[in-house]
Amino acid sequence: MRTPSELALNAAAVDDASLSTLARGMVGSEVLRIAAEVRAAIAAGREVCNLTVGDFDPREFPLPRKLADGIRAALEAGHTNYPPSNGVPELRKAIIEFYRREMSLDYPLESVTVAGGARPLIYATYRALVDPGEAVVFPVPSWNNNHYAYLTGARAIPLEVRREDRFHPTVEQVAATLPEARLVALCSPLNPTGSGIDPNVLAGICRAIVDENRRREGAGKRPVFLMYDQVYWATTLERQPVVTPPALVPEVAPWTVLIDAISKSLAATGLRVGWALAHPAVTARLSDLLGHVGAWAPKPEQVATAEFLSDEHAFEEFRGQMAERLRVRLQALHAGLVRMRARGIPVEAVAPEGTLYLSARFPLGGTVRGRALRTNDDVRKLLLDAAGVAVVPFQAFALAREDGWFRLSIGAVSVAAIEQGLARLESMFAEAVRR
């Protein structure tokens, strides 16, 4: 027997046309759609090397013990009520000291606002700085900027980037858009490619923004801002000075919004602690926006994160462990693809720099196992169905060009799973080459 509510739901004429224009035009996450296909394949008993979702399997990348213990202690201490909308004071102070220690940046406390991960901060930055119809400039491929532009009514100006430029925009590309831009959105190291921006290029972009804003100031116009997403900075394999816009070009600091979080650096994607550093006039409005939607980070996690970031030894020790776990997986994946290429299989891969991601290119054109490979999605489906290797095409990151490039994410796989997946992949492609 069906309940009254079930009967009412079935009787009501509710469909997509009943919803708002915004809702009807939304496109769901392409990565999550692919991940659903992978889960279905695994549920059907298939062996799959899952290189799709940019997340961590806690069995492969466990949370720092001190952070986990700190959360439990904060819960026991009664930190279960609402936090301040801009973050608990001890975490904001810890972030200031953390950035001074790790990046040689000096910000006032009013420049820090904390939220439930990097995502709401990025969305709030779009909302706080960009009016509908104003232009946002971002590279493609890059994560979710196309969706944030849609959700905020911004006019997207995507810049197609190339491997020879490390998959980042050039100074010339960005400078050409600045007269009409309101926000430039960059991420380094970049999701999906795992590559870092050249410091000279970043400095050139920052100087171009400073020059543009001096012109606008003279004309009485609102400035262009730079949103710099650096959530992957601590996952690089080689220890080098952290590259940030304010350190390279101090004059750009008033117009820069730095986005960061513990999600990737501490393998803590589910804890939802992120922060932004910017001019206090900007962070005040970010805090207001996020407070209205309740997008603050849970208080126990904030208290524990403050304690962890303040412990230089604990952070450095975990960072070293994380780098080693990333290194062995990324290098195993890269070495396997390099071996395939040496054996005449037309694949290529970019040497890993860190993060969870490796950029790899698989052949387009021709036929493998009776399948025509006309698009990246054709290749993706072949790899999943015929080799049990799940990857994400750059088209999931707003790239229109079909050129065979894919993101391979290693956060949820063991070295053994990578080696087994590579063996299946090589067997499939070798069979096609022999033919």
FIGU-242364 format. One line per 5 residues: number of its first residue (from 1); their letters; for each residue x, z, y negated of C-alpha. Coordinates in steps of 0.25 Angstrom, whole numbers, padded with zeros to 4 digits. Each point is the difference from the previous one (the first is absolute). Layout:
// FIGU-242364
NUM> a> X:Z:Y | ...
***
This chain:
// FIGU-242364
1> mrtps> 0000:0000:0000 | 0005:-0004:-0014 | 0000:0010:-0011 | -0008:-0002:-0013 | 0013:-0002:-0007
6> elaln> 0004:-0011:0010 | -0013:-0007:-0002 | 0001:0001:-0015 | 0014:-0006:0000 | -0005:-0012:0009
11> aaavd> -0012:-0002:-0009 | 0007:0000:-0013 | 0005:-0014:-0005 | 0014:0004:-0005 | 0011:-0010:0001
16> dasls> 0012:-0004:-0008 | -0009:-0006:-0011 | -0005:0014:-0003 | 0014:0005:-0004 | 0007:-0001:-0013
21> tlarg> 0008:-0013:-0004 | 0013:0008:0001 | -0003:0004:0015 | -0005:-0014:0004 | 0013:-0005:-0005
26> mvgse> 0010:0010:0006 | 0009:-0005:0011 | 0004:0011:0010 | 0014:0003:0004 | 0006:-0012:0008
31> vlria> 0010:0009:0006 | -0011:0010:0006 | -0007:-0012:0005 | 0012:-0005:0008 | 0002:0014:0004
36> aevra> -0014:0001:0006 | 0003:-0013:0008 | 0012:0007:0006 | -0007:0013:0003 | -0010:-0009:0008
41> aiaag> 0011:-0007:0008 | 0006:0014:0003 | -0014:0005:0004 | -0001:-0012:0010 | 0012:0005:0007
46> revcn> 0010:-0010:-0007 | 0015:0004:-0002 | 0002:-0001:-0015 | 0012:0002:-0009 | -0008:0004:-0013
51> ltvgd> 0008:-0004:-0012 | -0012:0000:-0010 | -0004:0012:-0007 | 0010:0006:-0010 | -0002:0014:0006
56> fdpre> 0008:0010:0009 | -0003:0004:0014 | 0003:0015:-0001 | 0007:-0001:0014 | 0010:-0009:-0006
61> fplpr> 0001:0005:-0014 | -0004:0015:0000 | -0003:0007:-0013 | 0011:0009:-0006 | -0002:0014:0007
66> kladg> 0002:0007:-0013 | -0011:-0008:-0006 | -0009:0003:0011 | 0003:0015:0001 | -0002:0000:-0016
71> iraal> -0014:-0006:0002 | -0004:0010:0010 | 0006:0012:-0009 | -0008:-0005:-0012 | -0013:-0001:0008
76> eaght> 0003:0015:0005 | 0002:0004:-0015 | -0013:-0005:-0004 | 0003:-0013:-0007 | -0013:-0007:0004
81> nypps> -0007:-0001:-0014 | 0000:-0011:-0010 | 0014:-0004:-0006 | 0002:-0003:-0015 | -0004:-0015:-0002
86> ngvpe> 0014:-0003:-0003 | 0007:0008:0011 | 0004:0014:0002 | 0011:0004:-0010 | 0010:0004:0011
91> lrkai> -0001:-0015:0006 | 0001:-0006:-0014 | 0012:0008:-0004 | 0006:-0003:0014 | -0001:-0015:-0002
96> iefyr> 0007:0001:-0014 | 0012:0007:0006 | -0001:-0009:0012 | 0001:-0013:-0009 | 0011:0007:-0008
101> remsl> 0008:0003:0013 | -0003:-0013:0007 | -0001:-0011:-0011 | 0006:0006:-0012 | -0013:-0001:-0008
106> dyple> -0005:0011:-0009 | -0015:0000:-0003 | -0008:0011:-0006 | -0010:0007:0008 | -0012:-0007:-0007
111> svtva> 0005:-0013:0006 | -0004:0004:0014 | -0013:-0001:0007 | -0003:0002:0014 | -0010:-0007:0009
116> ggarp> -0005:-0003:0014 | 0011:-0010:0003 | 0005:-0012:-0007 | -0012:-0008:0001 | -0009:0007:-0009
121> liyat> 0011:0001:-0010 | 0002:-0015:0000 | -0015:-0002:-0001 | -0001:0010:-0012 | 0012:-0007:-0007
126> yralv> -0007:-0013:0001 | -0013:0007:-0006 | 0007:0007:-0011 | 0009:-0011:-0005 | -0008:-0013:0003
131> dpgea> -0013:-0005:-0006 | -0009:-0010:0007 | 0006:-0014:-0002 | 0014:0005:-0004 | 0011:-0005:0009
136> vvfpv> 0008:0007:0011 | 0013:-0007:0005 | 0005:0003:0014 | 0008:-0007:0011 | -0006:-0006:0012
141> pswnn> 0001:0005:0011 | -0002:0014:-0005 | -0009:0011:0005 | -0014:0001:-0006 | 0002:-0005:-0014
146> nhyay> -0010:-0011:0002 | -0011:0010:0004 | 0003:0010:-0011 | -0001:-0012:-0010 | -0013:-0004:0006
151> ltgar> -0006:0015:0000 | 0004:0002:-0015 | -0004:-0014:-0005 | 0014:-0003:-0004 | 0005:-0015:0000
156> aiple> 0010:-0001:0011 | 0013:-0008:-0003 | 0007:-0001:0014 | 0015:-0004:0000 | 0004:-0007:0013
161> vrred> 0014:0006:0004 | 0011:-0006:0009 | 0009:0005:0010 | 0012:-0004:-0008 | -0005:0009:-0011
166> rfhpt> -0001:0012:0010 | -0015:-0002:-0001 | -0001:0005:-0014 | -0004:-0007:-0013 | 0011:-0006:-0009
171> veqva> 0002:0005:-0014 | -0004:-0014:-0004 | -0013:0000:0008 | -0004:0014:-0006 | 0004:-0004:-0015
176> atlpe> -0008:-0012:0001 | -0013:0008:0002 | 0003:0012:-0010 | -0007:-0006:-0012 | -0014:0001:0008
181> arlva> 0004:0012:0009 | -0006:0014:-0001 | 0007:0005:0012 | 0011:-0004:0009 | -0001:0006:0014
186> lcspl> 0013:0001:0008 | 0004:0007:0013 | 0014:0002:0005 | 0003:0001:0011 | -0011:-0010:0002
191> nptgs> -0012:0001:0009 | -0001:-0009:0008 | 0015:-0006:0000 | 0008:0013:0001 | 0010:-0006:-0011
196> gidpn> 0004:0007:-0013 | 0001:-0007:-0013 | 0013:-0003:-0006 | 0004:0010:-0011 | 0004:-0011:-0009
201> vlagi> -0013:-0007:0001 | -0008:0013:-0002 | 0008:0003:-0012 | -0003:-0014:-0005 | -0015:0002:0002
206> craiv> 0001:0013:-0007 | 0007:-0005:-0012 | -0010:-0012:-0001 | -0012:0010:0000 | 0007:0008:-0011
211> denrr> 0002:-0012:-0008 | -0014:-0004:0002 | -0005:0013:-0005 | 0008:0000:-0012 | -0007:-0013:-0004
216> regag> -0013:0006:0003 | 0002:0012:-0008 | 0004:-0008:-0012 | -0014:-0008:0002 | -0008:0013:0002
221> krpvf> -0003:-0004:0015 | -0001:0009:0012 | 0013:0001:0009 | 0002:-0006:0014 | 0003:0011:0010
226> lmydq> 0009:0000:0013 | -0005:0006:0012 | 0011:0003:0010 | -0004:0004:0014 | 0012:0006:0007
231> vywat> -0006:0008:0011 | 0010:-0006:0010 | 0013:0004:-0008 | 0004:0011:0009 | -0001:-0009:0013
236> tlerq> 0012:-0009:-0003 | 0010:-0001:0011 | 0012:0000:-0010 | 0002:0012:-0010 | 0001:-0007:-0013
241> pvvtp> -0004:0005:-0014 | -0015:-0001:-0002 | -0004:-0011:-0009 | -0011:0003:-0010 | -0004:-0007:-0012
246> palvp> 0002:0012:-0010 | 0014:0002:0006 | 0004:-0015:-0002 | -0007:-0002:-0014 | -0004:0014:-0006
251> evapw> -0008:-0008:-0011 | -0010:-0004:0010 | -0003:0014:0004 | -0012:0002:-0009 | -0007:-0012:0006
256> tvlid> 0003:0003:0015 | -0008:0007:0010 | 0008:0004:0012 | -0008:0002:0013 | 0005:0008:0012
261> aisks> -0005:0008:0012 | 0004:0008:0012 | -0007:-0010:0009 | 0012:-0009:0004 | 0012:0008:-0004
266> laatg> -0005:0012:0008 | -0008:-0007:0011 | -0012:0007:-0006 | -0011:-0011:-0002 | -0011:0009:0004
271> lrvgw> 0003:0011:-0009 | -0003:-0007:-0013 | 0009:0005:-0010 | 0005:-0010:-0011 | 0004:0000:-0015
276> alahp> 0002:-0008:-0012 | 0010:0002:-0011 | -0003:-0006:-0014 | -0002:0002:-0014 | -0009:0013:-0002
281> avtar> -0011:-0008:-0007 | -0001:-0009:0013 | 0001:0012:0010 | -0011:0007:-0007 | -0010:-0011:0002
286> lsdll> 0005:-0002:0014 | -0004:0014:0002 | -0013:-0001:-0006 | -0004:-0012:0008 | 0005:0006:0013
291> ghvga> -0007:0013:-0003 | -0013:-0007:-0001 | 0000:-0006:0014 | 0007:0012:0006 | 0012:-0007:0004
296> wapkp> 0010:0012:0000 | 0009:0003:0011 | -0004:0012:0009 | 0006:0013:-0006 | 0007:0005:0013
301> eqvat> 0007:-0013:0001 | 0004:0001:-0015 | 0006:0014:0001 | 0008:-0004:0013 | 0005:-0013:-0007
306> aefls> 0005:0008:-0012 | 0008:0009:0009 | 0005:-0012:0009 | 0005:-0008:-0012 | 0007:0012:-0006
311> dehaf> 0008:0001:0012 | 0011:-0010:-0002 | 0006:0003:0014 | -0013:-0002:0007 | -0003:-0013:-0007
316> eefrg> 0014:-0006:0002 | 0000:0004:0015 | -0014:-0006:0003 | 0004:-0012:-0008 | 0012:-0002:0009
321> qmaer> -0009:0001:0012 | -0010:-0009:-0005 | 0010:-0011:-0004 | 0006:0001:0015 | -0014:-0002:0006
326> lrvrl> -0003:-0012:-0009 | 0014:-0006:0002 | 0000:0000:0015 | -0014:-0007:0000 | 0002:-0010:-0011
331> qalha> 0014:-0004:0005 | -0006:-0001:0015 | -0011:-0009:-0006 | 0010:-0008:-0009 | 0011:-0002:0011
336> glvrm> -0011:-0005:0010 | -0005:-0011:-0010 | 0015:-0004:-0003 | 0002:-0001:0015 | -0012:-0009:0001
341> rargi> 0005:-0009:-0011 | 0014:-0001:0006 | -0007:-0005:0013 | -0007:-0011:-0008 | -0013:0006:-0002
346> pveav> -0004:-0003:-0015 | -0002:0014:-0005 | 0007:0008:-0011 | 0000:0014:-0006 | 0005:0006:-0012
351> apegt> 0011:0011:0002 | -0007:0014:-0001 | 0002:0008:-0012 | -0009:0012:0004 | -0015:0003:-0002
356> lylsa> -0009:-0002:0012 | 0001:-0015:-0001 | 0007:-0012:0004 | -0003:-0014:-0005 | 0000:-0011:0011
361> rfplg> -0003:-0015:0000 | -0006:-0007:0012 | -0002:-0015:0002 | -0012:-0007:-0006 | -0004:-0014:0006
366> gtvrg> 0000:-0005:0014 | -0007:0006:0012 | 0003:0012:0008 | -0008:0003:0013 | -0010:-0010:-0004
371> ralrt> -0002:0006:-0014 | 0002:-0008:-0013 | 0008:0009:-0010 | -0005:-0005:-0013 | -0001:0013:-0007
376> nddvr> 0006:0014:-0001 | -0013:0005:0007 | 0002:-0010:0011 | 0014:0006:0003 | -0005:0014:-0002
381> kllld> -0011:-0002:0011 | 0010:-0007:0009 | 0010:0012:-0001 | -0011:0010:0003 | -0007:-0008:0012
386> aagva> 0012:-0006:0006 | 0011:0010:-0002 | -0007:0013:-0003 | 0007:0001:-0014 | -0008:0004:-0012
391> vvpfq> 0005:-0004:-0014 | -0006:-0002:-0013 | 0001:-0013:-0008 | 0004:0000:-0015 | -0014:-0006:-0003
396> afala> -0005:0014:0002 | 0008:0004:-0012 | -0007:-0011:-0009 | 0010:-0012:0003 | -0007:-0013:0000
401> redgw> 0012:-0008:0005 | 0000:-0002:0015 | 0015:0001:0004 | 0001:0008:0012 | 0005:0013:-0006
406> frlsi> -0006:0013:0006 | 0002:0015:-0002 | 0004:0008:0012 | -0002:0015:-0001 | 0008:0010:0009
411> gavsv> -0006:0013:-0003 | -0009:0001:0012 | 0009:-0005:0011 | 0011:0004:0009 | 0013:-0007:0002
416> aaieq> -0004:-0003:0014 | -0013:-0006:-0005 | 0008:-0009:-0009 | 0009:-0005:0010 | -0011:-0003:0010
421> glarl> -0008:-0007:-0011 | 0012:-0008:-0003 | 0002:-0004:0014 | -0014:-0005:0001 | 0001:-0007:-0013
426> esmfa> 0013:-0007:0004 | -0006:-0004:0013 | -0012:-0007:-0007 | 0008:-0007:-0010 | 0011:-0004:0010
431> eavrr> -0010:-0007:0009 | -0005:-0008:-0012 | 0014:-0004:-0004 | 0003:-0005:0015 | -0012:-0009:-0001
***
